[in-house]
Amino acid sequence: MPTKRCSRALLLSHYSLALRVDAGRASLLAFCTIGPVPLTANVRHHRAMKRSHHVLLPSTLVALVIGCGQSTQIPPTTTATGTNAYSIDDVALEVKGDYHMRSPETPPHLTNQPPVVPAAQLFPLFSSRGVTIDVRKTDYRYCNLSHSQWLVLRRQSPPRFPALWSPTVDASGHRLVVTVDFKTDLFRPASMPEATFTNELARMETVIRSATGQTDFTLRP
């Protein structure tokens, strides 16, 4: 069994972690280039393999609600501690697991919450599925779009959009962002220039406003 922090020994600058779950297995692909920044891909493949065989458990209710393409009814009542006890890759893996529980596949949605929420608010959903990581111990931001809004974005080209990101930029003006690619069903973390990240949010806003008529829709604070 791999140790909890074994992946953190790699030194990398720009990386792209692809997480893909098939019907009977979960595969982990990592693409990277050598550099000075440590990889935060603390993802345990054996845990993903185990979970991929029983995605409808342990909560049948949650599985049924989400599997029908609707939003989970679990009220988000948690707040982040800001300690980031888990990497953004860990959180992305759990989001990815839930992504495959509805058709067409889209990330989970928390009802009665704004389009961008602390990832910590996913804690009740993750807990209901027996996930062991405590997402409350992170300060990442999650793109909390509805199933119908994600479906609008799925039809765009390229169908790749931010789903999870760090709350601030680093010293070089880059932000850690996980994008979801609806064409390949891959979730990829990358260090993204802030201008690029802002443009991606603007693209999402424009598409959703046009498709839904929500002229005041925004992904900004």
C-alpha positions in Angstrom: 0.0 0.0 0.0 1.4 3.4 -1.0 2.3 5.8 1.8 0.0 8.9 2.4 2.6 11.4 1.1 4.5 9.3 -1.4 3.6 11.4 -4.4 4.8 14.7 -2.9 8.4 13.8 -3.4 8.2 14.6 -7.1 9.4 18.1 -8.2 7.3 19.5 -11.0 6.3 22.9 -12.3 3.5 22.5 -14.8 1.4 19.3 -14.6 -1.8 17.8 -15.7 -3.4 15.0 -13.8 -6.0 13.1 -15.7 -8.5 11.2 -13.6 -10.8 8.9 -15.4 -13.3 6.3 -14.0 -14.6 3.5 -16.2 -17.4 1.1 -15.5 -15.2 -1.4 -13.6 -12.1 0.5 -12.8 -10.4 3.9 -12.2 -7.2 4.8 -14.1 -4.8 7.6 -13.2 -2.8 9.3 -15.9 -0.2 12.0 -15.0 1.4 14.3 -17.5 4.1 16.6 -16.3 7.3 18.6 -17.2 10.3 18.9 -14.9 10.5 22.0 -12.8 10.9 23.3 -9.2 7.4 23.2 -7.8 6.3 20.1 -5.9 3.4 18.1 -7.3 0.4 18.1 -5.1 -1.1 14.9 -6.6 -1.7 13.0 -3.4 -4.2 10.7 -5.0 -4.5 7.1 -3.8 -5.3 5.0 -6.9 -6.3 2.0 -4.8 -9.0 4.1 -3.1 -10.4 5.1 -6.5 -10.4 1.5 -7.7 -12.4 0.4 -4.6 -14.9 3.2 -4.9 -15.5 2.7 -8.7 -17.2 -0.6 -8.0 -19.9 0.7 -5.7 -20.6 4.3 -6.7 -24.2 3.9 -5.6 -23.2 3.2 -2.0 -23.3 3.9 0.8 -26.3 6.2 0.4 -28.9 4.9 -1.9 -30.9 8.1 -1.5 -28.1 10.3 -2.6 -27.3 8.0 -5.5 -30.8 8.1 -6.7 -31.2 11.8 -6.5 -27.9 12.5 -8.2 -28.2 9.6 -10.7 -31.3 11.2 -12.2 -29.4 14.3 -13.1 -30.8 16.4 -10.2 -29.2 18.2 -7.4 -28.3 16.7 -4.1 -30.7 17.8 -1.3 -28.1 17.6 1.4 -27.8 21.1 2.9 -24.2 22.5 2.9 -23.6 23.6 6.4 -19.9 23.4 6.7 -17.1 26.0 6.4 -13.5 25.7 5.4 -10.7 25.8 7.9 -8.1 27.0 5.3 -5.6 24.4 6.4 -5.5 22.6 3.1 -4.9 19.2 4.7 -5.6 17.7 1.3 -4.4 18.6 -2.2 -6.6 19.9 -4.9 -6.1 16.6 -6.6 -7.6 14.7 -3.7 -10.7 16.9 -3.9 -10.9 16.6 -7.7 -10.8 12.9 -7.4 -13.9 12.9 -5.2 -15.7 15.3 -7.5 -14.8 13.0 -10.4 -16.3 10.0 -8.7 -19.6 11.9 -8.3 -19.4 13.2 -11.9 -20.1 9.7 -13.2 -23.2 9.2 -11.1 -25.6 11.1 -13.5 -26.2 11.1 -17.2 -25.1 13.0 -19.1 -22.1 13.3 -16.8 -21.7 16.6 -14.9 -20.1 17.7 -11.6 -22.3 17.6 -8.5 -24.5 20.6 -7.6 -25.6 21.9 -4.2 -29.1 23.4 -4.2 -29.9 26.9 -3.0 -26.2 27.9 -3.1 -24.4 30.4 -5.4 -22.5 29.4 -8.5 -19.2 29.5 -6.7 -18.9 28.0 -3.2 -16.1 26.9 -0.8 -15.3 23.3 -1.7 -15.8 22.6 2.0 -19.5 22.6 1.4 -19.2 19.4 -0.5 -18.4 17.7 2.8 -22.0 16.3 3.5 -22.1 14.8 0.0 -18.7 13.2 0.3 -19.5 11.9 3.8 -22.7 10.3 2.6 -20.7 8.3 0.1 -18.1 7.1 2.7 -15.3 9.4 1.4 -12.6 9.5 4.1 -11.0 12.9 3.3 -12.3 15.9 5.2 -12.8 18.5 2.6 -13.6 21.0 5.3 -9.9 21.2 5.9 -9.3 23.0 2.5 -9.9 26.5 1.2 -10.5 25.7 -2.5 -13.4 27.1 -4.5 -15.9 24.9 -6.3 -17.9 25.8 -9.4 -21.4 25.0 -8.2 -23.4 25.0 -11.5 -26.6 23.2 -11.9 -26.9 20.1 -14.1 -28.7 22.1 -16.9 -26.0 24.8 -16.8 -23.2 22.3 -17.2 -25.2 20.7 -20.1 -25.1 24.0 -21.9 -21.3 24.2 -21.4 -20.9 20.6 -22.6 -22.1 21.7 -26.1 -19.4 24.3 -26.4 -16.1 24.0 -28.2 -13.7 23.3 -26.6 -15.9 21.7 -23.9 -13.3 22.3 -21.1 -14.0 24.6 -18.1 -12.7 25.4 -14.6 -14.5 23.3 -11.9 -12.2 23.7 -8.9 -9.5 26.3 -8.1 -7.4 27.9 -5.4 -8.8 31.1 -3.8 -5.7 33.2 -4.6 -2.9 33.5 -7.1 0.7 32.6 -6.3 3.7 34.9 -6.5 4.0 34.5 -10.2 0.4 35.5 -10.9 -0.8 31.9 -11.5 -3.8 30.1 -10.0 -4.1 26.4 -9.4 -7.1 25.3 -11.4 -8.8 21.9 -12.1 -10.6 21.9 -15.4 -13.2 19.3 -16.5 -13.1 18.3 -20.2 -16.5 17.0 -21.3 -15.1 15.5 -24.5 -12.6 13.2 -22.7 -14.2 13.2 -19.2 -10.8 14.1 -17.7 -10.2 16.4 -14.8 -6.8 18.2 -15.1 -5.0 20.4 -12.6 -2.8 23.1 -14.0 -1.1 26.3 -13.0 -3.1 28.9 -15.0 -2.2 32.5 -15.5 -4.8 34.7 -13.8 -5.7 36.4 -17.1 -6.5 33.1 -18.7 -8.5 32.0 -15.6 -10.6 35.2 -15.7 -11.2 34.8 -19.5 -12.4 31.2 -18.9 -14.9 32.4 -16.3 -16.1 35.1 -18.6 -16.6 32.6 -21.4 -18.7 30.4 -19.1 -20.8 33.5 -18.0 -21.4 34.5 -21.6 -22.6 31.1 -22.7 -24.9 30.6 -19.7 -26.4 34.1 -19.9 -27.1 33.6 -23.6 -28.6 30.1 -23.1 -30.7 30.8 -20.0 -31.5 34.5 -20.3 -30.0 35.1 -16.8 -28.4 38.4 -17.7 -27.1 38.9 -14.2 -25.4 35.5 -13.9 -21.9 35.7 -12.6 -19.1 33.6 -11.4 -17.3 36.5 -9.7 -17.4 37.3 -6.0 
